[in-house]
């Protein structure tokens, strides 16, 4: 059920992000809370976290590279003026920051889950050994 929820959240997130990318009047600078770079960082962070939950068998490095590829592609589309906006190297740096933080968060989370599984396995082995 968690996997299904993660996949649904990923689809909703992608639709929201795409609506921002292709909105002709979108201007992140007009937002009081977030600047364009912060928006890029938060989007890429969210994509990494949601993709890792929705696609648990995919390697984290591939997820990070895929999200980075999306960010660079967006900037190149802006450079060619196929989508609104302008190319900014700072946006790619913000994407890298969000991706790095997302990979770190997921990696730490997976490490904890893995440690918990190992502890449960050790406890089960200890309990079965003491029963003999």
C-alpha positions as CSV (number, residue, x, y, z in Angstrom):
1,X,0.0,0.0,0.0
2,X,2.9,2.4,0.8
3,X,4.4,1.7,-2.7
4,X,1.1,2.6,-4.3
5,X,0.8,5.8,-2.3
6,X,4.4,6.7,-3.2
7,X,3.7,6.2,-6.9
8,X,0.5,8.2,-6.7
9,X,2.3,11.0,-4.9
10,X,5.1,10.9,-7.5
11,X,2.6,11.3,-10.4
12,X,0.8,14.2,-8.6
13,X,4.2,15.9,-7.9
14,X,5.3,15.5,-11.6
15,X,2.0,16.9,-12.9
16,X,2.4,19.9,-10.5
17,X,6.0,20.5,-11.5
18,X,5.2,20.2,-15.2
19,X,2.4,22.7,-14.8
20,X,4.9,25.2,-13.3
21,X,7.4,24.5,-16.1
22,X,5.0,25.1,-18.9
23,X,3.0,28.0,-17.3
24,X,3.8,30.9,-19.6
25,X,3.4,33.5,-16.9
26,X,5.3,31.6,-14.2
27,X,7.7,33.8,-12.2
28,X,9.2,32.3,-9.1
29,X,10.7,35.7,-8.1
30,X,7.1,37.0,-7.5
31,X,6.6,34.4,-4.8
32,X,7.2,35.9,-1.3
33,X,8.4,32.6,0.2
34,X,10.6,31.1,-2.5
35,X,13.1,32.2,-5.0
36,X,13.7,30.4,-8.3
37,X,16.7,28.5,-6.9
38,X,14.8,27.4,-3.8
39,X,12.0,26.2,-6.0
40,X,14.5,24.1,-8.1
41,X,16.1,22.6,-5.0
42,X,12.8,21.7,-3.4
43,X,11.4,20.1,-6.6
44,X,14.5,18.0,-7.2
45,X,14.6,17.0,-3.5
46,X,11.0,15.9,-3.8
47,X,11.5,14.1,-7.0
48,X,14.4,12.1,-5.5
49,X,12.5,11.1,-2.4
50,X,9.3,10.2,-4.2
51,X,11.1,8.3,-7.0
52,X,13.1,6.3,-4.5
53,X,9.9,5.4,-2.7
54,X,7.9,4.7,-5.9
55,X,10.7,2.7,-7.5
56,X,12.4,0.9,-4.6
57,X,14.5,-1.4,-6.8
58,X,16.1,1.4,-8.8
59,X,19.6,2.4,-7.6
60,X,19.8,5.8,-5.9
61,X,22.5,6.9,-8.2
62,X,20.4,6.3,-11.3
63,X,17.5,8.2,-9.7
64,X,19.8,11.2,-8.9
65,X,21.3,11.2,-12.4
66,X,17.8,11.0,-13.9
67,X,16.6,13.9,-11.9
68,X,19.7,15.9,-12.8
69,X,19.1,15.0,-16.4
70,X,15.6,16.4,-16.1
71,X,16.9,19.7,-14.6
72,X,19.6,20.2,-17.2
73,X,17.0,19.3,-20.0
74,X,14.7,22.0,-18.6
75,X,17.5,24.6,-18.6
76,X,18.4,23.6,-22.2
77,X,14.7,23.9,-23.3
78,X,14.7,27.4,-21.7
79,X,17.9,28.3,-23.5
80,X,16.3,27.3,-26.8
81,X,13.2,29.2,-25.8
82,X,10.9,26.1,-26.3
83,X,9.6,26.7,-22.8
84,X,9.2,30.0,-20.9
85,X,12.1,31.1,-18.7
86,X,15.8,31.7,-19.2
87,X,18.9,29.5,-18.8
88,X,20.6,29.9,-15.4
89,X,23.5,27.9,-14.2
90,X,22.4,28.7,-10.7
91,X,19.3,26.6,-11.3
92,X,21.4,23.6,-12.1
93,X,23.4,24.2,-8.9
94,X,20.2,24.4,-7.0
95,X,19.0,21.1,-8.7
96,X,22.3,19.4,-7.6
97,X,21.8,20.7,-4.1
98,X,18.2,19.3,-3.9
99,X,19.3,16.0,-5.5
100,X,22.2,15.7,-3.0
101,X,20.0,16.4,0.0
102,X,17.4,13.9,-1.3
103,X,20.0,11.2,-1.9
104,X,21.4,11.8,1.6
105,X,17.9,11.7,3.2
106,X,16.9,8.5,1.4
107,X,20.3,6.9,2.0
108,X,20.1,7.6,5.7
109,X,16.5,6.4,5.9
110,X,17.4,3.2,4.0
111,X,20.4,2.6,6.3
112,X,18.2,2.9,9.4
113,X,15.6,0.6,7.9
114,X,18.4,-1.9,7.0
115,X,19.8,-1.6,10.6
116,X,16.3,-2.3,12.0
117,X,16.0,-5.4,9.9
118,X,19.4,-6.6,10.9
119,X,18.6,-6.0,14.6
120,X,15.3,-7.9,14.2
121,X,17.1,-10.8,12.5
122,X,19.7,-11.0,15.2
123,X,17.1,-10.9,17.9
124,X,15.2,-13.7,16.1
125,X,18.4,-15.8,15.9
126,X,19.2,-15.2,19.5
127,X,15.7,-16.1,20.6
128,X,15.7,-19.3,18.5
129,X,19.2,-20.2,20.0
130,X,18.0,-19.7,23.5
131,X,15.0,-22.0,23.0
132,X,17.3,-25.0,22.4
